[in-house]
Amino acid sequence: MSSEHAFRGIKDCFSRTYRDAGIRGLYRGVAPSLYGIFPYSSLKFYFYEKMKSHVPVDYRKNMMVKLACGSVAGLLCQTFTYPLDIVQRLQGSSSQLKVTMGTLVMIVQKEGWKSKTK
């Protein structure tokens, strides 16, 4: 590891990043993360509330029921949004939605929906 990228702590990291790249440098790369967080959070709330609506009223305040609904909602959301996470990792530091969607389309075209790693 080169000494150019070594920091002496979090404060040093923030101050050097701010000095070298300004306020924008502190937020570089946040956009691809947000592309995944928004759909994940939205779907999680939807699935959780939808599952809770199917639980009898007497059991809705039961902690185990809430835990089960939350677990299944999280599992479903992760399943649906995982491709966005893969795209985010593949595109690296690029933070444009156009690039994200282009990468997703490229994966589907080259590998298909059921891509297998070798």
Secondary structure, DSSP 8 states (H G I E B T S, - for coil): --GGG--SSHHHHHHHHHHHHHHHHHTTTHHHHHHHHHHHHHHHHHHHHHHHHTS-GGGTT-HHHHHHHHHHHHHHHHHHHHHHHHHHHHHTT---HHHHHHHHHHHHHHH-TT----
